[in-house]
Amino acid sequence: MFGAIEAGGTKFVCGVGTGPEDLKTTQFPTTTPGPTLANAVAFLKAQSKGELQAVGIGSFGPVDLHPDSATFGYITSTPKAGWQNYNLAGAVKDALAVPVGFDTDVDAAALGEARWGAAQDLSDFLYLTIGTGIGGGAIINDRVLHGLVHPEMGHIRVPHDRKRDPYAGCCPFHEDCLEGLASGPAMQARWRKAAQNLPADHPGWALEANYLAHGLANWVLTLSPKRIVLGGGVLRQAQLFRMIRQELAGLLNGYIRAAELTRDLDQYVVPPRLGDRAGVLGCLVLAERIYERIE
């Protein structure tokens, strides 16, 4: 039996089980570290009845993923108040006395979709989430891409036509990076209304599709994924997928000669098959991997 903690900037989702069939979950708001971790630990202890073998954590970031680092398992330079330089993995390990697997929340979601969801049997794909922030996880040759730190796909720069969109952007570090222009908070600040409350024909969706397609085009040209899975609250507008695919095809303009990007775009840019459970299920994969490595 494994534990899972999907640590998001807005909410924590915790689970206990071995996969989609037996997963038991709970969720609660992300407040300050003490109360939030107390809720997570209490749930994991109660549901596992002392039979927990390991815990997997997928966390909002930036985070330190390098095991030989003095700050491995820490949330580092996050703008979320109270969580800067917080030893999340260490706190969970101390509280539960079990091995802890640790990665970003989007990498965890990618692992969930690879095991049980929309990316099964694919060696190379991307998982992107567009919600409170924008993050991306890349699986390359069946391995999670970390690199120097880990990819921060939400902070790439995309063209910003200030005549079409005078909104300055909401990222505290870069202002009008992709996250600053296309995240849920950016949409709310620009339109004075939450994304889920915008009607389907609102001009904000065309702008959103344009920004996201520019991001996707960059990753298609640099990482060459075999599929792109798009999740997060902003993507709950069904027509947005069609708009993003059309924008992506226009930006690539036939340069990449692959059927997936011409005839089969409907199967190339897709929603997560696991829905909102991709992240917490991916955390079970992290727990399983750290358990098997130690065993």
N, C-alpha and C positions, 0 to 999 in steps of 0.2 A: 504494500500500500504506500502510495506516494502523496506528498502534499504539494500544493501549487499556490503561489502568490503572484498574481498579476498586479504589480504596483503601478497604478496610473496616476497621473497628476491630479485627476478629478476624483477617481474612486479606486479602491482596492477590490479585486475579485479573488476570492480564495476558494480552493477546491481540494478535495481528498478523493482518491480513487486510483484507477489504473488506465482509464480511457473513457471514451464518450459514453459507454453503456452504464458504468457504475459511478460516474463523477457526481459528487455532491458539492454544491457551491453556496457561497454567500457573498454579498457585497456590501460595502459601506463607504462613506465619503472619506477622501484623503484629507485629514486635518494635520495636526502636528505629529511628529514621529512616535512619541510615547503612546498616546491613546490609539493611534492607528495600528501600531504593531501589537499592542495588547489585544485588540480585537482579532487580529489575524492569528496570533498564537493561541488564543482561547478557542477559536473555531477549530483549528487543526488538531489541538489536543482532544477536544470533545468528540470530533468525528472519527479520529483514528483509534481512539481507545487504547493508546499506548503502543500501537502496531506500526507506527510510521517509520519507514526505512530511510527516507531522504526527502528533501524539499527542493523544488525548483522555483527560482524567482526570476521573473521578467520585469524589469524596472524601467520607469521613465528615466531620462538621463539629462545630461551626459553621465556615464558611469565608467568606473575603472574595471576592465575585464581581464587584466593581465595577472595571472596567479602569482608571479614573482614580485609584484609591486607591493609596497607597504600599505597602499590604500586599495588593494583589491577588494571588490565588493562594495565600494563606496559609491554613493551618488555624489557627483563632484560639483560642477559649476551651474547647476540648475537655477533658473530664475524663481523657482517655487520657494517661498519664504519658509525657513525653518529646516529645509532638507539639504542645504548646501553642506558638502563634506560630511555626509552622514553614512555611517558604516551599516548599511542595511543588511548585507549578507551576514556580517558578524553578529548583529543583534539577533537575527533569526537562529543562527547556529547556536549561540549561547542559550537562548530560551528553550530550544527543543532538543539540543544535544544529538543532532543527526547531521549527516553530510548535506551540504547546500550547493546546488548548481545555480549559477548566476549568469544572466545575460540581459540584453535590452528587452523591453516589452515587445518591440516589433520583431526582433529575432525569434523570440519565443512564439509569437503568432505564426511566423514563417515555418517553424518546426512543427507546429500543430497542423498547419495546412499540408505540409509535406507528408506527415504520417497518416492523417485521416481525411484530408480535405481536397481542395481544388488543385493541389500541386503534387499529388501522388505520382511516383515514378518519373519525376522530372529532376534532372541533375542540376539545372540552372533556372532560377526564377527569382522574382522580386515579390515581396509583400510590402505594401504601402498602407499606412493608416492616415486618414484625414479626419481629424476631430479637434479636440482641444489644442493639439499641436499636429505637426506632420512628421512622420518618421518612416524609415524604410529599413527592411531587412533583406539582405541578399544571400541566396544560397548559390554558391559557385562550385561546380564539380562535387556536389553533395556535401559541401562544408559551408558552415556559416562564415561569412566574410567579416573579419574584425579589423585587421590591418593595424595601423598605428594606434588608434583608439577604438573606434567603430564608426561605420558610416553615419553621417548626419544629413540624410537626404533632404530633410525639410529645410535646410539652410543653404541650398544652392541658390544662385541668382537666376532669375528669369526676366525676360523683357517686361518693363513696366511703362506702359504708355500712359503718361500722366494726364493727357487730354481725355482719353477714354476713362481712366480711373485715377482721379486726383487723390484718392486715399493714400496716406503716407506709408502705411504698414504698421503692424503691431509688435514686431519682434524687438525685444529690448536690446539685443545685441546687433542686429543688422537692419532693422526697420522693415525694408521691403524685399526680404528674401522670400522664397516660396511659402514658408510657414507664415511669414508676416503679411502675405497677401491673400492666402487661400485657406488658412485654417478656419475653424469654426468661430473663434473670437474675432478674427479679421472680418469675416462676413457680418457678424453682429455689429461690430463697430462701424463698418461701412454703410450698412443698410438700416441700422437702428432696429434690427429685428433678428432673432435667432434663425439660423439657416433652416431648421425644420419648420419654421413658420412662414417661410417665403413660398408663394404660390409657384406652381410648376412652370408658368410662363414668365416669371420674373426675370428681368435682364441680368440679374446677378448670377444666374446659372450659366449663361453663355460666357461670362467673364471667368467664372470658376473653372469651367471646362477648358478654356484657353490656357489658364495658368497651369492646371494639372497636366494638360497635354504637353506643354513645353517641358515640364519635368520628366514626363515619360519619354519624350523624344531624346532627351539627354542620356537617359539610362539605357534606352534601346541602342544608342550609338556607342556607348562606352562599355556596358556590361553584357550586351547581347543576350538578355534573358529569354528563355523559351516560353515564358508566360509571365504576366503581371497580374497579381491579385490585389484588388483595392478594397480596403475595409474602412471602418470608422463611421461616426455619426453623420458626417456631411454627405457620405455616399448613399444614404438611404433614399435619395431621390432617384427613382427608377430611370428617368429620362437622362440623367447625368452620364450614365455609362455610354449611351448612344452618342451623346454630344462629345465626350472625351475621345471615343474611337474615331469619330469624323475629324476632329481637330488633329489627332495624332497622324492619321493618314495624310492629311494635308501638309503637315509640317515635314514628314519624311519624304513626301513627294515622289514615291516610287524608288527611292535610292537603295533601300534594303530589299533585295530580291528574295523574299521568303513568303510562302503561301500564308503563313500565320499573320503577316502584316498586310495582306491584300484580301484574299478570299475569306480568311478565317479570323478576322479581327474580333468577332463576337466570342470566339474561344480563346483569344489572346489576352484581352483585358477583361477580367472577370471578377465577380464578387467572391468573397470567401465562402466556401461550402460549409464551414463550421459556424458562420455568422459571428455573433458576439462571443462565442466560446473558443475561438481560435487561440487567443492568448493564454487563457488558463489551461487549456489542453496542452499547449506547447510547453508550459511550465512543468507539466507531468513528464514530458520528454526530457527536459533538463534534469529533473530529479532522477529519472531512470538512468540517464547517462552517467551522472556522478556516482550513483550507487554501484553500477556495473564497473566503473573504473576503479573504485576502491575495493570492491569484492574481488 
